[in-house]
């Protein structure tokens, strides 16, 4: 396990405390990021559902998996009560997760009259089946776990610092190989391999956690650099190309993620792009310098967008200023209009305002930031100028 058993038990207790605050019996956790956060299970269930059940009257959650994930769950989690269902008829076995859940509740003699389920990510068929079998099912939409996960523990912050080491290794490798004539995918592959190597170095004492990660880097150059989520292709870097490198799908370590974007120029930028880049940097810096406990995501978003709008590029804003990150790509709080959650020490957010002008190029500097008692700490410490290659 990447975290101590005490860490997991503390997370479990925090969920139980929230259940009591909401006067609910239990929450059925089905979101894979939330399951990993609470259990340490890092499997590959695909379309087969998993249930991790936290009940206010038990001392440990119980976990239901498909049989093909059972051994992995036994190996990777702190939880002792793990059951599995199968996909064929067999005497004494359960054919589906709902019937097994009913059996576990009866076995433990648990009250099950007011139950939260994670409808934000749960398939409709599964939600409907729960509603048909249990009277007390209520929509949660990630209410409890999102709230609890906003503030990172010291152990989580330590992991996020290691994510930063991985992504810095990636950007250094990408910058080293990026040249005129090199294809976009080759830059992306160099970054990925560097990330694997750094992650493997950091995981030498954790043989059950893979250093590999899924994802395709968002990298685009030249006439495609204004596309926010473009993927690396076989396009060759040409003279004076802007290269946008977003590492959000590569910035991974031990199930945790962060946001990070940097840019290169293969020659000399046009005056138009230089202006766009400078305004994007001013927007980023303006928001960054105002980060401290008590400020809301909405207030930071206003600060960042104001710089861009007053420079005449308001119509080229295509996304919010930032988001919370951790065991998910997007967590709370978010740095966007309407998010009134006040920042607190231990929260980790991205700052990523961008400007995307067709025919000119896209510009974005993205950093991941830890909220501290007196302000903030940039975790993704790497030069943010437009680097010429």
C-alpha positions as CSV (number, residue, x, y, z in Angstrom):
1,X,0.0,0.0,0.0
2,X,1.2,3.5,-0.8
3,X,-0.3,4.9,2.5
4,X,-0.2,3.7,6.1
5,X,-3.1,1.7,7.5
6,X,-3.6,4.5,10.0
7,X,-4.1,6.9,7.0
8,X,-6.8,4.8,5.5
9,X,-8.5,4.3,8.8
10,X,-8.6,8.1,9.3
11,X,-10.2,8.5,5.9
12,X,-12.8,5.9,6.8
13,X,-13.6,7.6,10.0
14,X,-14.0,11.0,8.3
15,X,-16.6,9.4,6.0
16,X,-18.4,7.9,9.0
17,X,-18.5,11.3,10.6
18,X,-20.0,12.8,7.5
19,X,-22.7,10.1,7.4
20,X,-23.7,11.0,10.9
21,X,-23.8,14.7,10.0
22,X,-26.2,13.9,7.1
23,X,-28.1,11.3,9.3
24,X,-27.5,8.6,6.8
25,X,-26.7,4.9,7.3
26,X,-24.1,4.3,4.6
27,X,-22.5,5.3,1.3
28,X,-22.0,2.9,-1.5
29,X,-18.7,4.0,-3.2
30,X,-18.4,2.9,-6.8
31,X,-16.2,5.6,-8.4
32,X,-12.8,4.0,-9.0
33,X,-10.8,7.0,-7.9
34,X,-12.8,7.1,-4.6
35,X,-12.3,3.3,-4.2
36,X,-8.6,3.7,-4.6
37,X,-8.4,6.7,-2.2
38,X,-10.1,4.7,0.6
39,X,-8.9,1.2,-0.1
40,X,-5.7,1.3,-2.0
41,X,-7.2,-1.0,-4.7
42,X,-5.7,-0.2,-8.1
43,X,-7.3,-2.7,-10.4
44,X,-8.8,-2.9,-13.8
45,X,-12.5,-3.7,-13.4
46,X,-13.5,-2.1,-16.7
47,X,-17.3,-2.4,-17.0
48,X,-17.7,-4.8,-14.0
49,X,-18.9,-2.8,-11.0
50,X,-17.2,-2.5,-7.7
51,X,-18.8,-1.5,-4.4
52,X,-17.0,-0.3,-1.4
53,X,-19.5,0.2,1.4
54,X,-19.0,2.5,4.4
55,X,-21.6,2.0,7.1
56,X,-21.9,4.1,10.2
57,X,-22.2,1.1,12.5
58,X,-19.2,-1.0,11.3
59,X,-15.5,-0.6,12.1
60,X,-14.2,-1.3,8.6
61,X,-15.7,-1.0,5.1
62,X,-16.6,-4.1,3.1
63,X,-15.6,-4.5,-0.5
64,X,-17.4,-6.3,-3.3
65,X,-15.5,-7.1,-6.5
66,X,-15.8,-9.3,-9.6
67,X,-13.9,-12.5,-9.1
68,X,-11.2,-11.6,-11.5
69,X,-10.2,-8.7,-9.3
70,X,-10.5,-10.5,-6.0
71,X,-6.9,-11.6,-5.6
72,X,-5.7,-8.1,-6.6
73,X,-8.0,-6.6,-3.9
74,X,-6.7,-9.1,-1.3
75,X,-3.1,-8.1,-2.1
76,X,-3.4,-4.4,-2.4
77,X,-5.9,-3.2,0.3
78,X,-6.0,-2.9,4.1
79,X,-9.6,-4.2,4.1
80,X,-10.2,-7.7,5.4
81,X,-13.8,-8.2,4.4
82,X,-13.7,-8.7,0.6
83,X,-16.3,-10.7,-1.4
84,X,-16.7,-11.5,-5.0
85,X,-19.4,-12.3,-7.6
86,X,-19.0,-14.4,-10.7
87,X,-20.4,-14.3,-14.3
88,X,-21.7,-17.9,-14.5
89,X,-24.0,-20.2,-12.5
90,X,-22.3,-21.9,-9.6
91,X,-23.8,-23.4,-6.5
92,X,-23.4,-21.1,-3.5
93,X,-22.0,-18.2,-5.6
94,X,-23.5,-14.8,-6.5
95,X,-24.2,-13.9,-10.1
96,X,-24.3,-10.1,-9.7
97,X,-23.2,-7.4,-7.3
98,X,-26.7,-6.4,-6.1
99,X,-27.6,-9.9,-4.8
100,X,-24.2,-10.1,-3.0
101,X,-24.7,-6.7,-1.5
102,X,-28.1,-7.7,-0.2
103,X,-26.6,-10.8,1.4
104,X,-23.8,-8.9,3.1
105,X,-26.3,-6.4,4.6
106,X,-28.4,-9.3,5.9
107,X,-25.4,-11.1,7.2
108,X,-24.2,-8.0,9.2
109,X,-27.7,-7.1,10.3
110,X,-27.2,-3.5,9.1
111,X,-29.8,-0.8,8.9
112,X,-30.1,0.3,5.2
113,X,-32.8,2.9,5.1
114,X,-30.9,6.0,4.0
115,X,-28.1,5.3,1.6
116,X,-26.0,7.6,-0.5
117,X,-24.8,6.4,-3.9
118,X,-22.4,8.1,-6.3
119,X,-24.8,8.9,-9.1
120,X,-22.3,11.3,-10.7
121,X,-20.4,8.4,-12.1
122,X,-22.6,5.3,-11.6
123,X,-24.2,3.8,-14.7
124,X,-28.0,4.3,-14.9
125,X,-28.7,0.5,-15.0
126,X,-26.8,0.0,-11.7
127,X,-28.5,3.0,-10.0
128,X,-31.9,1.7,-11.1
129,X,-31.2,-1.8,-9.9
130,X,-30.2,-0.4,-6.5
131,X,-33.4,1.7,-6.4
132,X,-35.5,-1.4,-7.2
133,X,-33.8,-3.5,-4.4
134,X,-33.4,-0.9,-1.6
135,X,-35.9,1.7,-0.5
136,X,-33.4,4.2,1.0
137,X,-31.2,4.9,-2.0
138,X,-30.5,8.6,-2.5
139,X,-28.4,10.5,-5.0
140,X,-25.0,11.7,-3.6
141,X,-23.3,13.1,-6.7
142,X,-19.9,12.7,-4.9
143,X,-21.1,15.0,-2.1
144,X,-19.3,13.3,0.8
145,X,-16.1,12.1,-0.8
146,X,-15.5,15.3,-2.8
147,X,-15.8,17.4,0.4
148,X,-13.4,15.1,2.4
149,X,-10.8,14.8,-0.4
150,X,-10.4,18.5,-0.9
151,X,-7.9,18.9,2.0
152,X,-4.9,16.6,1.5
153,X,-3.2,14.8,4.4
154,X,0.6,15.1,4.9
155,X,1.0,11.6,3.4
156,X,-1.0,12.7,0.3
157,X,1.1,15.9,0.0
158,X,4.2,13.7,0.1
159,X,2.9,11.7,-2.9
160,X,2.0,14.9,-4.8
161,X,5.6,16.1,-4.4
162,X,6.6,12.8,-6.1
163,X,4.1,13.4,-8.9
164,X,5.9,16.7,-9.4
165,X,9.2,14.9,-9.7
166,X,7.7,12.7,-12.4
167,X,6.3,15.5,-14.4
168,X,9.6,17.6,-14.2
169,X,11.4,14.6,-15.6
170,X,8.9,14.4,-18.4
171,X,9.2,18.1,-19.4
172,X,13.0,17.9,-19.3
173,X,13.0,14.9,-21.6
174,X,10.5,16.5,-24.0
175,X,12.4,19.7,-24.2
176,X,15.7,17.9,-24.9
177,X,14.3,16.0,-27.9
178,X,12.0,18.7,-29.4
179,X,13.6,20.0,-32.6
180,X,12.7,20.9,-36.1
181,X,12.0,17.7,-38.0
182,X,11.0,15.7,-35.0
183,X,7.5,14.3,-35.0
184,X,5.1,15.3,-32.2
185,X,4.6,11.7,-31.0
186,X,8.3,11.3,-30.6
187,X,8.4,14.2,-28.1
188,X,5.5,12.7,-26.3
189,X,7.1,9.2,-26.2
190,X,10.3,10.7,-24.7
191,X,8.3,12.4,-22.0
192,X,6.3,9.2,-21.2
193,X,9.4,7.1,-20.9
194,X,11.1,9.6,-18.7
195,X,8.0,9.6,-16.5
196,X,8.1,5.8,-16.3
197,X,11.8,5.8,-15.3
198,X,11.3,8.4,-12.6
199,X,8.3,6.7,-11.2
200,X,10.1,3.4,-11.1
201,X,13.0,5.0,-9.3
202,X,10.5,6.4,-6.7
203,X,8.7,3.0,-6.3
204,X,11.6,0.8,-5.5
205,X,10.2,0.0,-2.1
206,X,6.6,-0.5,-3.3
207,X,6.6,-3.6,-5.5
208,X,2.8,-3.8,-5.8
209,X,2.4,-0.4,-7.4
210,X,3.1,0.0,-11.2
211,X,5.3,2.9,-12.4
212,X,3.3,2.8,-15.7
213,X,0.3,5.0,-16.3
214,X,-2.4,5.3,-18.9
215,X,-3.0,8.3,-21.1
216,X,-2.0,10.1,-24.3
217,X,-0.2,13.4,-23.9
218,X,-1.9,16.5,-25.1
219,X,0.7,18.0,-27.4
220,X,0.1,20.0,-30.5
221,X,2.2,22.4,-32.6
222,X,2.1,25.0,-35.3
223,X,-1.4,25.6,-36.7
224,X,-2.9,23.2,-34.2
225,X,-1.4,24.8,-31.1
226,X,-4.7,26.6,-30.3
227,X,-6.5,23.3,-29.8
228,X,-6.8,22.9,-26.1
229,X,-6.8,19.1,-25.9
230,X,-5.1,18.1,-29.1
231,X,-3.1,14.8,-29.2
232,X,0.4,14.2,-30.4
233,X,0.4,13.1,-34.0
234,X,2.9,12.3,-36.7
235,X,3.2,16.0,-37.6
236,X,6.8,17.1,-37.8
237,X,7.9,20.2,-36.0
238,X,8.5,23.0,-38.4
239,X,10.5,26.3,-38.2
240,X,8.8,28.8,-35.9
241,X,6.2,26.3,-34.7
242,X,4.7,26.9,-31.2
243,X,4.6,23.7,-29.3
244,X,2.0,23.3,-26.6
245,X,2.8,20.5,-24.1
246,X,0.2,19.7,-21.5
247,X,1.3,16.9,-19.2
248,X,-2.0,16.4,-17.3
249,X,-2.4,12.8,-18.5
250,X,1.3,12.1,-17.9
251,X,1.6,13.8,-14.5
252,X,0.8,10.6,-12.6
253,X,2.4,8.7,-9.8
254,X,0.9,6.0,-7.5
255,X,-2.7,6.9,-8.6
256,X,-2.3,10.7,-8.0
257,X,-2.3,13.4,-10.7
258,X,-1.6,17.0,-11.2
259,X,-1.8,19.7,-13.9
260,X,1.2,21.0,-15.7
261,X,1.7,22.8,-19.1
262,X,4.7,24.4,-20.7
263,X,5.5,25.7,-24.2
264,X,8.3,25.8,-26.7
265,X,9.0,27.8,-29.8
266,X,11.0,26.2,-32.7
267,X,12.5,29.5,-33.8
268,X,11.1,33.0,-33.5
269,X,7.6,33.7,-32.3
270,X,5.4,36.1,-34.3
271,X,4.6,39.4,-32.6
272,X,1.0,38.4,-32.4
273,X,1.8,35.2,-30.5
274,X,4.3,36.9,-28.3
275,X,1.5,39.2,-27.2
276,X,-0.9,36.3,-26.6
277,X,1.8,34.4,-24.6
278,X,2.7,37.4,-22.5
279,X,-1.0,38.1,-21.6
280,X,-1.5,34.4,-20.7
281,X,1.5,34.6,-18.4
282,X,0.3,37.9,-16.8
283,X,-3.1,36.2,-16.2
284,X,-1.4,33.2,-14.6
285,X,0.8,35.3,-12.4
286,X,-2.0,37.6,-11.3
287,X,-4.1,34.7,-10.0
288,X,-1.1,33.0,-8.5
289,X,0.0,36.0,-6.4
290,X,-3.5,36.2,-4.8
291,X,-3.7,32.6,-3.6
292,X,-4.0,32.3,0.2
293,X,-6.4,30.8,2.7
294,X,-9.8,32.4,2.6
295,X,-9.8,33.3,-1.1
296,X,-12.3,31.5,-3.2
297,X,-11.9,29.8,-6.6
298,X,-14.4,32.2,-8.1
299,X,-12.4,35.2,-6.9
300,X,-9.2,33.8,-8.5
301,X,-11.0,33.1,-11.7
302,X,-12.2,36.7,-11.9
303,X,-8.7,38.0,-11.4
304,X,-7.3,35.7,-14.1
305,X,-10.0,36.4,-16.7
306,X,-9.9,40.1,-16.1
307,X,-6.3,40.3,-17.4
308,X,-7.3,38.5,-20.5
309,X,-10.5,40.4,-21.2
310,X,-8.9,43.8,-20.7
311,X,-6.2,42.8,-23.2
312,X,-8.9,42.2,-25.8
313,X,-8.7,38.4,-25.8
314,X,-11.9,37.5,-23.8
315,X,-13.5,35.7,-26.7
316,X,-10.5,33.3,-26.8
317,X,-11.0,32.0,-23.3
318,X,-12.3,28.4,-23.5
319,X,-12.1,27.0,-20.0
320,X,-12.0,27.7,-16.3
321,X,-8.9,29.0,-14.5
322,X,-8.1,25.9,-12.5
323,X,-9.3,22.8,-10.6
324,X,-8.5,20.7,-7.6
325,X,-6.3,17.7,-8.2
326,X,-5.2,14.6,-6.3
327,X,-6.4,11.1,-6.8
328,X,-8.6,12.4,-9.7
329,X,-7.9,14.7,-12.6
330,X,-10.6,17.1,-11.4
331,X,-11.5,17.5,-7.7
332,X,-12.8,20.3,-5.6
333,X,-12.4,23.2,-5.2
334,X,-12.5,24.5,-8.8
335,X,-11.1,27.8,-9.9
336,X,-14.1,29.0,-11.8
337,X,-17.2,31.2,-11.7
338,X,-19.6,30.2,-9.0
339,X,-17.2,28.1,-6.8
340,X,-17.6,29.8,-3.4
341,X,-15.4,27.3,-1.5
342,X,-12.7,29.2,0.5
343,X,-9.2,27.9,0.0
344,X,-7.7,26.1,3.0
345,X,-4.2,24.9,3.9
346,X,-3.7,21.4,2.4
347,X,-5.8,22.0,-0.7
348,X,-4.0,21.5,-4.0
349,X,-5.2,23.3,-7.1
350,X,-4.1,24.1,-10.6
351,X,-3.7,27.6,-12.1
352,X,-4.1,27.4,-15.8
353,X,-5.7,30.3,-17.6
354,X,-5.3,30.1,-21.4
355,X,-5.8,32.0,-24.6
356,X,-6.5,30.1,-27.9
357,X,-6.5,32.2,-31.0
358,X,-6.9,30.3,-34.4
359,X,-4.3,31.3,-36.8
360,X,-2.0,32.7,-34.1
361,X,-1.7,29.9,-31.5
362,X,-2.6,28.9,-28.0
363,X,-0.9,30.0,-24.9
364,X,-1.2,28.5,-21.4
365,X,1.1,28.2,-18.4
366,X,-0.2,25.7,-15.9
367,X,1.1,25.0,-12.4
368,X,-0.1,22.9,-9.5
369,X,-0.1,24.7,-6.2
370,X,-0.4,23.7,-2.6
371,X,-2.3,26.1,-0.3
372,X,-0.2,26.8,2.8
373,X,-0.9,28.6,6.1
374,X,0.4,31.9,4.7
375,X,-0.1,31.6,1.0
376,X,0.9,28.9,-1.5
377,X,3.8,26.7,-2.7
378,X,4.3,25.9,-6.4
379,X,4.8,22.1,-6.6
380,X,5.6,22.2,-10.3
381,X,8.7,24.2,-10.1
382,X,10.0,24.7,-13.6
383,X,10.8,27.8,-15.7
384,X,7.7,29.1,-17.4
385,X,9.1,31.3,-20.1
386,X,8.5,30.5,-23.8
387,X,11.7,28.4,-24.4
388,X,13.3,28.6,-27.7
389,X,14.7,25.3,-29.2
